Amino acid sequence: MKYIISSLLSLFQSNEVQPQPGLRVNYAPYGHVEKCDGTVVACDHARGVLVAWPRGGADWLPKHLLSVIH
């Protein structure tokens, strides 16, 4: 239950934080979480943020579509 509440709250928190490697994030386009509990691997101004997901795989995503998990 605590994880669900934390994930929901992360949607409403500011994304002004510059993603750093190791930061935990959710991918939330269109206002709902599509992928959760990712870990930032790298940041690139041209490509975005590289996020590794717990079920495997990694994606380059725009910073503004990520919400930080606190």
MOPAC internal coordinates of N, CA, C and O (Angstrom, degrees):
PM7 1SCF
backbone

  N    0.0000 0     0.00 0     0.00 0    0    0    0
  C    1.4418 1     0.00 0     0.00 0    1    0    0
  C    1.5301 1   110.68 1     0.00 0    2    1    0
  O    1.2310 1   120.82 1   138.65 1    3    2    1
  N    1.3333 1   116.03 1   -41.35 1    3    2    1
  C    1.4631 1   120.79 1   179.89 1    5    3    2
  C    1.5271 1   110.58 1   -60.00 1    6    5    3
  O    1.2310 1   120.12 1   140.61 1    7    6    5
  N    1.3404 1   117.37 1   -39.39 1    7    6    5
  C    1.4684 1   121.72 1  -179.87 1    9    7    6
  C    1.5269 1   110.65 1   -64.64 1   10    9    7
  O    1.2310 1   120.12 1   138.91 1   11   10    9
  N    1.3286 1   117.38 1   -41.09 1   11   10    9
  C    1.4592 1   121.46 1  -179.61 1   13   11   10
  C    1.5186 1   110.27 1   -64.00 1   14   13   11
  O    1.2310 1   120.47 1   133.60 1   15   14   13
  N    1.3095 1   116.71 1   -46.40 1   15   14   13
  C    1.4597 1   120.74 1   179.76 1   17   15   14
  C    1.5252 1   110.66 1   -63.25 1   18   17   15
  O    1.2310 1   120.27 1   137.39 1   19   18   17
  N    1.3221 1   117.09 1   -42.61 1   19   18   17
  C    1.4641 1   121.14 1   178.62 1   21   19   18
  C    1.5207 1   110.99 1   -61.61 1   22   21   19
  O    1.2310 1   120.23 1   137.91 1   23   22   21
  N    1.3201 1   117.17 1   -42.09 1   23   22   21
  C    1.4623 1   121.43 1   179.52 1   25   23   22
  C    1.5173 1   111.31 1   -64.65 1   26   25   23
  O    1.2310 1   120.36 1   137.46 1   27   26   25
  N    1.3376 1   116.92 1   -42.54 1   27   26   25
  C    1.4501 1   120.30 1   178.99 1   29   27   26
  C    1.5207 1   111.81 1   -65.38 1   30   29   27
  O    1.2310 1   120.41 1   137.96 1   31   30   29
  N    1.3198 1   116.81 1   -42.04 1   31   30   29
  C    1.4586 1   120.03 1   178.78 1   33   31   30
  C    1.5258 1   111.59 1   -64.36 1   34   33   31
  O    1.2310 1   120.09 1   147.03 1   35   34   33
  N    1.3256 1   117.43 1   -32.97 1   35   34   33
  C    1.4600 1   120.39 1  -178.67 1   37   35   34
  C    1.5261 1   111.68 1   -64.69 1   38   37   35
  O    1.2310 1   120.07 1   157.09 1   39   38   37
  N    1.3262 1   117.47 1   -22.91 1   39   38   37
  C    1.4616 1   120.69 1   177.95 1   41   39   38
  C    1.5216 1   112.26 1   -66.91 1   42   41   39
  O    1.2310 1   120.43 1   152.06 1   43   42   41
  N    1.3314 1   116.79 1   -27.94 1   43   42   41
  C    1.4457 1   121.21 1  -174.76 1   45   43   42
  C    1.5174 1   113.59 1  -101.26 1   46   45   43
  O    1.2310 1   120.22 1  -178.35 1   47   46   45
  N    1.3071 1   117.18 1     1.65 1   47   46   45
  C    1.4543 1   120.28 1  -179.62 1   49   47   46
  C    1.5205 1   109.71 1   -91.94 1   50   49   47
  O    1.2310 1   121.02 1   -26.25 1   51   50   49
  N    1.2998 1   115.65 1   153.75 1   51   50   49
  C    1.4540 1   122.05 1  -177.11 1   53   51   50
  C    1.5236 1   111.75 1   -62.38 1   54   53   51
  O    1.2310 1   121.08 1   -37.80 1   55   54   53
  N    1.3294 1   115.54 1   142.20 1   55   54   53
  C    1.4575 1   121.64 1   176.67 1   57   55   54
  C    1.5272 1   111.02 1  -100.04 1   58   57   55
  O    1.2310 1   120.08 1  -155.81 1   59   58   57
  N    1.3160 1   117.45 1    24.19 1   59   58   57
  C    1.4489 1   121.38 1  -178.01 1   61   59   58
  C    1.5280 1   112.90 1   -72.10 1   62   61   59
  O    1.2310 1   120.11 1   168.72 1   63   62   61
  N    1.3098 1   117.40 1   -11.28 1   63   62   61
  C    1.4546 1   121.86 1  -179.59 1   65   63   62
  C    1.5189 1   109.32 1   -69.23 1   66   65   63
  O    1.2310 1   120.62 1   -48.97 1   67   66   65
  N    1.3287 1   116.42 1   131.03 1   67   66   65
  C    1.4656 1   120.34 1   175.07 1   69   67   66
  C    1.5215 1   107.84 1   -74.24 1   70   69   67
  O    1.2310 1   119.91 1   -62.42 1   71   70   69
  N    1.3277 1   117.77 1   117.58 1   71   70   69
  C    1.4724 1   119.33 1  -178.49 1   73   71   70
  C    1.5293 1   111.63 1   -58.53 1   74   73   71
  O    1.2310 1   121.18 1   -49.04 1   75   74   73
  N    1.3076 1   115.35 1   130.96 1   75   74   73
  C    1.4582 1   122.76 1   177.68 1   77   75   74
  C    1.5228 1   108.17 1  -118.36 1   78   77   75
  O    1.2310 1   119.32 1   -30.67 1   79   78   77
  N    1.3246 1   118.91 1   149.33 1   79   78   77
  C    1.4641 1   120.23 1   176.11 1   81   79   78
  C    1.5270 1   111.44 1   -52.87 1   82   81   79
  O    1.2310 1   121.17 1   -44.63 1   83   82   81
  N    1.3219 1   115.37 1   135.37 1   83   82   81
  C    1.4545 1   121.45 1  -179.12 1   85   83   82
  C    1.5198 1   113.78 1    97.95 1   86   85   83
  O    1.2310 1   119.79 1   162.95 1   87   86   85
  N    1.3333 1   118.01 1   -17.05 1   87   86   85
  C    1.4527 1   122.03 1   179.82 1   89   87   86
  C    1.5277 1   109.55 1   -68.02 1   90   89   87
  O    1.2310 1   120.16 1   -42.41 1   91   90   89
  N    1.3334 1   117.30 1   137.59 1   91   90   89
  C    1.4623 1   121.55 1   178.72 1   93   91   90
  C    1.5220 1   109.50 1   -92.78 1   94   93   91
  O    1.2310 1   120.94 1   -45.21 1   95   94   93
  N    1.3438 1   115.81 1   134.79 1   95   94   93
  C    1.4578 1   121.00 1  -175.83 1   97   95   94
  C    1.5299 1   111.63 1  -140.31 1   98   97   95
  O    1.2310 1   121.70 1   -19.17 1   99   98   97
  N    1.3365 1   114.35 1   160.83 1   99   98   97
  C    1.4544 1   122.90 1   168.98 1  101   99   98
  C    1.5166 1   107.45 1  -113.86 1  102  101   99
  O    1.2310 1   120.21 1   -28.89 1  103  102  101
  N    1.3235 1   117.20 1   151.11 1  103  102  101
  C    1.4641 1   123.25 1   175.26 1  105  103  102
  C    1.5216 1   106.35 1   -99.51 1  106  105  103
  O    1.2310 1   120.41 1   -63.25 1  107  106  105
  N    1.3366 1   116.82 1   116.75 1  107  106  105
  C    1.4590 1   121.34 1  -172.34 1  109  107  106
  C    1.5290 1   112.86 1  -132.37 1  110  109  107
  O    1.2310 1   120.14 1  -110.78 1  111  110  109
  N    1.3357 1   117.34 1    69.22 1  111  110  109
  C    1.4701 1   118.11 1   174.93 1  113  111  110
  C    1.5294 1   109.52 1   -78.00 1  114  113  111
  O    1.2310 1   119.78 1   -25.92 1  115  114  113
  N    1.3031 1   118.02 1   154.08 1  115  114  113
  C    1.4681 1   123.16 1   176.79 1  117  115  114
  C    1.5320 1   113.11 1    59.66 1  118  117  115
  O    1.2310 1   120.05 1  -159.65 1  119  118  117
  N    1.3284 1   117.52 1    20.35 1  119  118  117
  C    1.4483 1   121.30 1   174.65 1  121  119  118
  C    1.5102 1   116.99 1    82.77 1  122  121  119
  O    1.2310 1   119.75 1  -173.88 1  123  122  121
  N    1.3331 1   118.08 1     6.12 1  123  122  121
  C    1.4664 1   119.05 1   174.97 1  125  123  122
  C    1.5241 1   109.96 1  -135.33 1  126  125  123
  O    1.2310 1   121.14 1   -27.68 1  127  126  125
  N    1.3238 1   115.42 1   152.32 1  127  126  125
  C    1.4618 1   120.79 1  -175.86 1  129  127  126
  C    1.5252 1   109.82 1   -76.73 1  130  129  127
  O    1.2310 1   120.65 1   -57.63 1  131  130  129
  N    1.3298 1   116.35 1   122.37 1  131  130  129
  C    1.4710 1   121.13 1   176.23 1  133  131  130
  C    1.5269 1   111.18 1  -100.23 1  134  133  131
  O    1.2310 1   120.53 1   146.94 1  135  134  133
  N    1.3118 1   116.60 1   -33.06 1  135  134  133
  C    1.4649 1   121.61 1   176.51 1  137  135  134
  C    1.5134 1   107.10 1  -135.15 1  138  137  135
  O    1.2310 1   120.57 1   -38.22 1  139  138  137
  N    1.3342 1   116.52 1   141.78 1  139  138  137
  C    1.4630 1   118.38 1  -176.67 1  141  139  138
  C    1.5299 1   111.34 1  -130.96 1  142  141  139
  O    1.2310 1   122.05 1   -21.55 1  143  142  141
  N    1.3240 1   113.69 1   158.45 1  143  142  141
  C    1.4559 1   124.09 1   174.18 1  145  143  142
  C    1.5339 1   113.71 1    61.72 1  146  145  143
  O    1.2310 1   120.79 1  -139.63 1  147  146  145
  N    1.3280 1   116.09 1    40.37 1  147  146  145
  C    1.4597 1   120.28 1   175.47 1  149  147  146
  C    1.5165 1   111.08 1   -83.28 1  150  149  147
  O    1.2310 1   121.15 1   -18.15 1  151  150  149
  N    1.3151 1   115.40 1   161.85 1  151  150  149
  C    1.4624 1   121.75 1   177.98 1  153  151  150
  C    1.5239 1   108.95 1  -120.74 1  154  153  151
  O    1.2310 1   120.53 1   -52.49 1  155  154  153
  N    1.3375 1   116.59 1   127.51 1  155  154  153
  C    1.4669 1   121.06 1   178.35 1  157  155  154
  C    1.5222 1   108.92 1   -67.28 1  158  157  155
  O    1.2310 1   121.26 1   -50.43 1  159  158  157
  N    1.3312 1   115.20 1   129.57 1  159  158  157
  C    1.4577 1   121.50 1   179.44 1  161  159  158
  C    1.5262 1   110.37 1  -103.60 1  162  161  159
  O    1.2310 1   120.52 1   138.71 1  163  162  161
  N    1.3380 1   116.62 1   -41.29 1  163  162  161
  C    1.4605 1   120.77 1  -177.26 1  165  163  162
  C    1.5230 1   109.71 1  -158.10 1  166  165  163
  O    1.2310 1   120.60 1   -18.55 1  167  166  165
  N    1.3380 1   116.45 1   161.45 1  167  166  165
  C    1.4618 1   122.83 1   175.87 1  169  167  166
  C    1.5205 1   108.66 1  -128.77 1  170  169  167
  O    1.2310 1   121.08 1   -39.94 1  171  170  169
  N    1.3267 1   115.54 1   140.06 1  171  170  169
  C    1.4592 1   122.02 1   178.90 1  173  171  170
  C    1.5279 1   106.76 1  -143.62 1  174  173  171
  O    1.2310 1   120.16 1   -52.31 1  175  174  173
  N    1.3332 1   117.31 1   127.69 1  175  174  173
  C    1.4600 1   119.87 1  -176.84 1  177  175  174
  C    1.5207 1   111.80 1   -60.64 1  178  177  175
  O    1.2310 1   119.34 1   145.99 1  179  178  177
  N    1.3149 1   118.87 1   -34.01 1  179  178  177
  C    1.4638 1   121.80 1  -178.10 1  181  179  178
  C    1.5252 1   112.49 1   -79.59 1  182  181  179
  O    1.2310 1   119.76 1   140.14 1  183  182  181
  N    1.3275 1   118.06 1   -39.86 1  183  182  181
  C    1.4724 1   121.58 1  -174.99 1  185  183  182
  C    1.5144 1   113.88 1   -96.37 1  186  185  183
  O    1.2310 1   119.68 1   152.89 1  187  186  185
  N    1.3103 1   118.21 1   -27.11 1  187  186  185
  C    1.4591 1   121.74 1  -177.75 1  189  187  186
  C    1.5167 1   111.23 1   112.35 1  190  189  187
  O    1.2310 1   121.05 1    42.35 1  191  190  189
  N    1.3323 1   115.60 1  -137.65 1  191  190  189
  C    1.4592 1   122.16 1  -176.51 1  193  191  190
  C    1.5228 1   108.47 1  -118.21 1  194  193  191
  O    1.2310 1   120.41 1   -51.45 1  195  194  193
  N    1.3252 1   116.81 1   128.55 1  195  194  193
  C    1.4626 1   121.40 1   176.71 1  197  195  194
  C    1.5194 1   107.88 1   -88.27 1  198  197  195
  O    1.2310 1   121.24 1   -60.27 1  199  198  197
  N    1.3434 1   115.24 1   119.73 1  199  198  197
  C    1.4638 1   121.31 1  -177.61 1  201  199  198
  C    1.5264 1   108.99 1  -119.30 1  202  201  199
  O    1.2310 1   120.60 1   -50.82 1  203  202  201
  N    1.3412 1   116.46 1   129.18 1  203  202  201
  C    1.4671 1   122.83 1   174.30 1  205  203  202
  C    1.5199 1   107.54 1   -95.03 1  206  205  203
  O    1.2310 1   120.84 1   -45.07 1  207  206  205
  N    1.3431 1   116.00 1   134.93 1  207  206  205
  C    1.4634 1   122.04 1  -177.84 1  209  207  206
  C    1.5086 1   111.08 1  -105.03 1  210  209  207
  O    1.2310 1   119.98 1   -31.63 1  211  210  209
  N    1.3550 1   117.65 1   148.37 1  211  210  209
  C    1.4659 1   120.54 1  -174.91 1  213  211  210
  C    1.5325 1   114.23 1   -63.93 1  214  213  211
  O    1.2310 1   119.34 1   154.54 1  215  214  213
  N    1.2998 1   118.87 1   -25.46 1  215  214  213
  C    1.4625 1   121.11 1   179.35 1  217  215  214
  C    1.5209 1   111.91 1   -91.50 1  218  217  215
  O    1.2310 1   120.97 1  -164.65 1  219  218  217
  N    1.3059 1   115.75 1    15.35 1  219  218  217
  C    1.4604 1   121.11 1   178.06 1  221  219  218
  C    1.5173 1   111.66 1    97.86 1  222  221  219
  O    1.2310 1   121.57 1   -22.94 1  223  222  221
  N    1.2917 1   114.60 1   157.06 1  223  222  221
  C    1.4529 1   120.27 1   179.80 1  225  223  222
  C    1.5062 1   112.67 1    88.29 1  226  225  223
  O    1.2310 1   121.98 1   -15.83 1  227  226  225
  N    1.3000 1   113.82 1   164.17 1  227  226  225
  C    1.4599 1   121.69 1   177.91 1  229  227  226
  C    1.5195 1   108.01 1  -148.31 1  230  229  227
  O    1.2310 1   120.62 1   -28.34 1  231  230  229
  N    1.3204 1   116.42 1   151.66 1  231  230  229
  C    1.4639 1   122.02 1  -178.75 1  233  231  230
  C    1.5143 1   110.25 1  -136.90 1  234  233  231
  O    1.2310 1   120.99 1   -35.30 1  235  234  233
  N    1.3450 1   115.71 1   144.70 1  235  234  233
  C    1.4588 1   121.49 1   167.21 1  237  235  234
  C    1.5167 1   105.96 1   -88.46 1  238  237  235
  O    1.2310 1   120.05 1   -58.82 1  239  238  237
  N    1.3333 1   117.51 1   121.18 1  239  238  237
  C    1.4583 1   122.43 1  -175.96 1  241  239  238
  C    1.5220 1   110.87 1  -130.03 1  242  241  239
  O    1.2310 1   120.29 1   -28.44 1  243  242  241
  N    1.3413 1   117.06 1   151.56 1  243  242  241
  C    1.4602 1   120.03 1   175.08 1  245  243  242
  C    1.5310 1   110.80 1   -66.29 1  246  245  243
  O    1.2310 1   120.97 1   -40.99 1  247  246  245
  N    1.3047 1   115.74 1   139.01 1  247  246  245
  C    1.4701 1   121.96 1  -177.47 1  249  247  246
  C    1.5332 1   111.91 1   -57.50 1  250  249  247
  O    1.2310 1   119.93 1   142.70 1  251  250  249
  N    1.3112 1   117.73 1   -37.30 1  251  250  249
  C    1.4721 1   119.92 1  -174.88 1  253  251  250
  C    1.5327 1   113.52 1   -72.35 1  254  253  251
  O    1.2310 1   119.57 1   170.21 1  255  254  253
  N    1.3272 1   118.42 1    -9.79 1  255  254  253
  C    1.4657 1   120.98 1   177.66 1  257  255  254
  C    1.5218 1   112.51 1   -98.10 1  258  257  255
  O    1.2310 1   120.61 1  -174.56 1  259  258  257
  N    1.3285 1   116.43 1     5.44 1  259  258  257
  C    1.4663 1   121.03 1   178.98 1  261  259  258
  C    1.5176 1   110.19 1  -106.27 1  262  261  259
  O    1.2310 1   120.89 1   -38.54 1  263  262  261
  N    1.3210 1   115.90 1   141.46 1  263  262  261
  C    1.4596 1   120.23 1   173.85 1  265  263  262
  C    1.5299 1   107.64 1  -118.22 1  266  265  263
  O    1.2310 1   121.40 1   -44.62 1  267  266  265
  N    1.3062 1   114.93 1   135.38 1  267  266  265
  C    1.4544 1   121.99 1  -176.96 1  269  267  266
  C    1.5233 1   109.84 1   -76.89 1  270  269  267
  O    1.2310 1   120.56 1   -44.05 1  271  270  269
  N    1.3235 1   116.53 1   135.95 1  271  270  269
  C    1.4627 1   122.07 1   175.08 1  273  271  270
  C    1.5265 1   107.59 1   -92.80 1  274  273  271
  O    1.2310 1   120.44 1   -60.40 1  275  274  273
  N    1.3101 1   116.76 1   119.60 1  275  274  273
  C    1.4794 1   121.92 1  -178.96 1  277  275  274
  C    1.4922 1   110.29 1   -98.21 1  278  277  275
  O    1.2310 1   120.10 1   180.00 1  279  278  277

